[in-house]
Amino acid sequence: MTLPSKDPLHGITLEMILTRLVEKHGWRELSRRIPIRCFYNEPSIKSSLKFLRRTPWARKQVEELYLETTHVH
């Protein structure tokens, strides 16, 4: 028997996180909260995912914002 994961992001993909944040806040607010170029210069899910997958510090900030704004802890 496997124990359930204690990771609040278990089973949630980066694409799901980013899509939900964009739906909730929009690109403008997202770029204000996390000032990275892919959020304010011609933003798209695809280009942002590419950047976030290669940039651990940015991905961490996006995941933290997701946890804060969805109250998943």
C-alpha positions as CSV (number, residue, x, y, z in Angstrom):
1,M,0.0,0.0,0.0
2,T,1.4,3.4,-1.0
3,L,0.9,6.4,1.2
4,P,-0.5,9.6,-0.3
5,S,2.0,12.2,-1.3
6,K,2.5,15.1,1.1
7,D,3.5,17.3,-1.8
8,P,0.6,19.8,-2.4
9,L,1.6,19.9,-6.1
10,H,1.5,16.2,-6.6
11,G,-0.3,15.3,-9.8
12,I,-0.5,19.0,-10.9
13,T,1.5,19.8,-14.0
14,L,3.3,23.0,-14.6
15,E,1.0,23.7,-17.5
16,M,-2.0,23.3,-15.2
17,I,-0.5,25.7,-12.7
18,L,0.4,28.3,-15.3
19,T,-3.0,28.1,-17.0
20,R,-4.8,28.5,-13.7
21,L,-2.7,31.5,-12.7
22,V,-3.3,33.2,-16.1
23,E,-7.0,32.6,-15.8
24,K,-7.1,34.0,-12.3
25,H,-4.7,36.9,-12.6
26,G,-4.1,37.6,-16.3
27,W,-0.6,38.1,-17.8
28,R,-0.3,41.7,-16.6
29,E,-0.8,40.9,-13.0
30,L,1.3,37.7,-13.3
31,S,4.2,39.8,-14.7
32,R,3.8,42.3,-11.9
33,R,4.0,39.6,-9.3
34,I,6.8,37.6,-11.0
35,P,8.7,40.0,-13.2
36,I,10.1,37.7,-15.9
37,R,10.2,38.6,-19.6
38,C,8.1,35.7,-20.8
39,F,5.1,37.0,-18.7
40,Y,5.1,40.6,-20.2
41,N,6.8,40.4,-23.6
42,E,4.4,38.6,-26.0
43,P,3.3,36.1,-23.3
44,S,2.0,32.6,-24.1
45,I,1.6,29.4,-22.2
46,K,4.0,27.6,-24.6
47,S,6.9,30.1,-24.3
48,S,6.5,30.5,-20.6
49,L,6.5,26.7,-20.0
50,K,9.7,26.4,-22.0
51,F,11.4,29.1,-19.9
52,L,10.0,27.8,-16.6
53,R,11.2,24.2,-17.3
54,R,14.7,25.5,-17.8
55,T,14.8,28.0,-14.9
56,P,14.3,26.4,-11.5
57,W,14.1,29.7,-9.5
58,A,11.3,31.1,-11.7
59,R,9.4,27.8,-11.6
60,K,9.7,27.9,-7.8
61,Q,8.2,31.4,-7.7
62,V,5.3,30.3,-10.0
63,E,4.6,27.2,-7.9
64,E,4.7,29.3,-4.7
65,L,2.3,31.9,-6.2
66,Y,-0.1,29.1,-7.2
67,L,0.0,27.6,-3.7
68,E,-0.7,31.1,-2.1
69,T,-3.5,32.0,-4.5
70,T,-5.3,28.6,-4.5
71,H,-4.8,28.1,-0.7
72,V,-3.5,24.6,-1.3
73,H,-1.1,23.7,1.5
